[in-house]
Amino acid sequence: MLRAPKYAQALRVIGQSLEELHLTAFNIKSERKGYVIQGYGEAYEPVEFRYTAAEIERLDREGRLRRTDPSKMPDFRNMSQLLRAAGDYLEHKDRRLLGISKQSGAIPSFTIQYETARHHHKDDKHLASDLYDLCLRMYKQRKN
């Protein structure tokens, strides 16, 4: 079995940055030492940035300090929560993240690319509503 890193945590942090940028479409690629994000903003201007594992840990710590009420129900429509759910999905399947893409359109969809324990590459397509349902399940499990 693969020992997956904490994708839910890393993808939530990346999602917080994506929320600030208001990207309409993006690709997140997992690299050995972090993540590369490429996307397009509302005016179709291209953006690209990188996060190292150390930067993600630092941003996660800073985010935890800013939270005023950790028991408050999060907004599952936020990109940070949707990506967190995608990361949790990978962790529970014990898969290695290769990338996540968000396609723009009337109905937003995500493609999660991963590698299985037998090194098979797979692509799972999910509607935003699928990830919303995963967010809700995660929240209910934490509350119990």
N, C-alpha and C positions, 0 to 999 in steps of 0.2 A: 504494500500500500504506500501511497505517496504521503508525505507529511506536509500538508498544506499550511502555508503561513496564514495569518489572520487576515483573510481577504475582506471580511465584513468591515473591520476597523479601517483598513487602508482605503477601501472604496468609498466609505462614508466620508472620509476626509477629502478625497478627490472630488466627491459629489458636492461638497460644500463650496469648493472652488468653482466648479462648473455652474452652480447656482448663481454665484456672483457675476460670472461672465455671460450668462444667458445664452449658452450655445444651443443652436437648433439641431445640430448633428455633431457627433464626435466619435473618435476611436481611442480606446485606452489599450495600450499594449503593455503587457507585463515583461519587464526586462530583469536580468539577473540582479541588478542593484536598485531596482525601483520601477517606475512607470513612466511612459511617454504618452502624452495626451495631445491629439491633433483634432481640431474641429473648426466649425464655422459659426460665427456669431449671427445675430439677427440681420445684419447688413451684408452677410456672406463674406465677411473679412476672415481670412484664415488665421488661426492661432495655434501655437504649439508650445508646450511647456513640459517639464520633467519634475518628478518627485523622487528623491532617494528614500530609502527606508528610514533613515534618521530624520529627514524632514517630516515624514508622515507621523512618526512617533511624537515629534515636537509639536506639530499642529494638533494632534489628538490630545496631548496634555493641555495645551492652551485652550482647546475647545471645552474640555471637561471643566476647567476653572471658570469659564464664562457661563456655564449652565446654571441657571438660577433655580430650577425645579426639576431635578432628574426624574421625578415620578410623573411629570406632565406627559400626556399622550402626544407623541410626535405627529407631524403632518406627513402622512405616508405618500403624498403626491410630490414631495420634495425629492430632487435628484439624489441628495445624500441618502435618504431613506431607501429609495429604489435600488441604488447601487449597493447599499449595505445588505439588502435582501439578496441581491445577486451573489454577493460574497458569501453570505451564510449558506446559500444554495450550494455553492462550490465546496465549502468546508464540510457540509453534511454528506456530500457525495464523495468526499475525499479525492477531489480533482485538483489539477494544477492549472491555474488561470493562464491563458495565452492572451486573451483580449476580450474586450466588450465594445460593441458598437451600438450607437443609438442612431436610428434612422428617423429623419423628420418625415412628417406627413400628417394626414388627417388623424390617423390613429398611430401614435408613437409606438415603435417597437424596438426591441433590443436583441442583439445576437451575442450570446455568450460562447466564446471559443475556449475550449479546455482540452487537457490531455488526461487520459485515463491512466490507471496504474499499469496497464499493459502498453502504454505509449501510443494509444490510438487517439487521433485528433478528432474532436467532435464539435459541432456547432448546434447550439440549442437556441431556437427563436422564441421570444416571449413578448407578449403585448405588455404595455405598461400596467394594465389591469392585473395581469398575472403576478407581476412583482409586487403590486399593491396588496394582493391577497397574501403573498409571502410575508410582507411587512406586518400585516394584521396578525397572522399566526405567530410570528416571532414575539410580538408585543404581548399576546395572550399567554404564551409560554413563560415569558419573564414575569408576568403578573401572578402566575400560579406558583 
